[in-house]
Amino acid sequence: MMSLMATMMALSARVACGVAAWVRRRAETLRLLHLPNHRSSHMQPTPSNPYSH
């Protein structure tokens, strides 16, 4: 029973990572994130304001 629970937790973590990667790719495609470049003051992607364009 314990090994089944550990397997399910590992599988759930893997699925969650896959979903997070998919959502992030879609956010970049839909321009919901600003990706930093060499002149940016931030290092991580930041949310975009949809009303600023």
N, C-alpha and C positions, 0 to 999 in steps of 0.2 A: 504494500500500500504506500509506503514511504517513497519507494523508487518511482511509482506512478506519479505522485505529487511533484517530485523533483523534475521528472520529465515534462510534466505539464507546465511547470513554472518556467523551465528553460525554453520550451516551445512558445509560450506566451511572450517571453522577453524577446525572442527572435522575431515574432510577428510584429510586436510593437515597434521594434527598430526598423523593420521594413516599411511599416505604415508611416512612421515619422520621416523616413527618407523620401517616400513617395510624395507626402504632403509638402515637404520642402522643395522638391523639384517642381511641383505644380505651382507653388507660390512664386518661384523664380520665373516660371513661364508666364504667369499671369501678371507679373510685375507688382507683386504684393510685397516684395523685399527689395531693398536697395543693397546691392553688393558693393563692398568697399573697394576702392582702387588705391594706388600708391599715394594719392593726394588727400585721401579721406582722413578725417579726424577719428574715425572709429575703425576697429579691426574686425568686428563681427557683422554679419548681415543685420540690418535694422528694418523694422516694419515701414512700409510706404504709406503715405497719406494719399488715398485715392482722389481726394479733392484738390490736390496741389497741382495737377497737370492742367 
